[in-house]
Amino acid sequence: MTREELPNLAESKLTALVVDDNFVNQSIHQKLLSRLGIQNDVVCNGKEAVDAHCSGRNYDLILMDMDMPIMNGTQATKRLREMGIESKIAGVTTRANEGEKKEFMEAGLNDFQEKPLTISKLLSILHKLDFYVQT
Amino acid sequence: MQRQVALIKQSLFDQGYLDEQFMELEELQDDANPNFVEEVSALYFKDSARLINNIDQALERGSFDFNRLDSYMHQFKGSSTSIGASKVKAECTKFREYCRAGNAEGCLRTFHQLKKEHSTLRKKLEHYFQLARQAGPKETARRPK
């Protein structure tokens, strides 16, 4: 898909939260979202994601890394679902044997993608979670 | 000069230093962030220098905590994968295999090679970005053949 063909989802006013402890991944994931016109915030671990929601913030989409200090992605996803957070949560990780992936999904994910995240993978997430209709 | 920049980039791919992911990052550059890849690369080298330092210190202590070393290397591999640093990523994978096998000598040998690849990539990318800046903006990012 060329740069000119990328959809601009700014009108849909979607919001997203990047949850990742790696600064390089934070930067890339935020850029991917911005290129599609999706406003976004970033936090460094699962606990910060939970705290953000406790303080009243809410997002349409959460990109959740699995391995993070303090509170990992599986724990954070479980906690957010227990809190009644209905945002779509997509797990993104490099470390995923089938058992770990199953546990992560069962924590409450709506989708899962392996890193590195690309525009195509992000569009796949958005399409699967009904944020974007491919034409 | 654009051609020189393109040839240097092509060589980085041909010699296996970079993979497709680097092109994905270049596709994200736009008028708002024309130097996005250079900025992310700088972030990567700053972050990976910290990880290299942590691993160096852990290895110098002599007691091989393979779990901790593997954890550092997991982060290193993640960042390297995200920017398309193919050779560095391969060494990270080897190191983690040696960690899982409890092979201290293998870890030391691989880490030495990893640092070499990391340093080489850093120099090559610095040179590439310097020339790219001098050459000025190009119309579109082109995938290498």
Boltz contact constraints between the chains, C-beta under 6 A:
constraints:
  - contact:
      token1: [A, 22]
      token2: [B, 78]
      max_distance: 6.0
  - contact:
      token1: [A, 22]
      token2: [B, 79]
      max_distance: 6.0
  - contact:
      token1: [A, 23]
      token2: [B, 43]
      max_distance: 6.0
  - contact:
      token1: [A, 23]
      token2: [B, 47]
      max_distance: 6.0
  - contact:
      token1: [A, 24]
      token2: [B, 43]
      max_distance: 6.0
  - contact:
      token1: [A, 24]
      token2: [B, 44]
      max_distance: 6.0
  - contact:
      token1: [A, 24]
      token2: [B, 47]
      max_distance: 6.0
  - contact:
      token1: [A, 24]
      token2: [B, 79]
      max_distance: 6.0
  - contact:
      token1: [A, 24]
      token2: [B, 82]
      max_distance: 6.0
  - contact:
      token1: [A, 25]
      token2: [B, 82]
      max_distance: 6.0
  - contact:
      token1: [A, 27]
      token2: [B, 40]
      max_distance: 6.0
  - contact:
      token1: [A, 27]
      token2: [B, 43]
      max_distance: 6.0
  - contact:
      token1: [A, 28]
      token2: [B, 82]
      max_distance: 6.0
  - contact:
      token1: [A, 31]
      token2: [B, 28]
      max_distance: 6.0
  - contact:
      token1: [A, 35]
      token2: [B, 28]
      max_distance: 6.0
  - contact:
      token1: [A, 94]
      token2: [B, 78]
      max_distance: 6.0
  - contact:
      token1: [A, 116]
      token2: [B, 21]
      max_distance: 6.0
  - contact:
      token1: [A, 116]
      token2: [B, 81]
      max_distance: 6.0
  - contact:
      token1: [A, 116]
      token2: [B, 82]
      max_distance: 6.0
  - contact:
      token1: [A, 118]
      token2: [B, 24]
      max_distance: 6.0
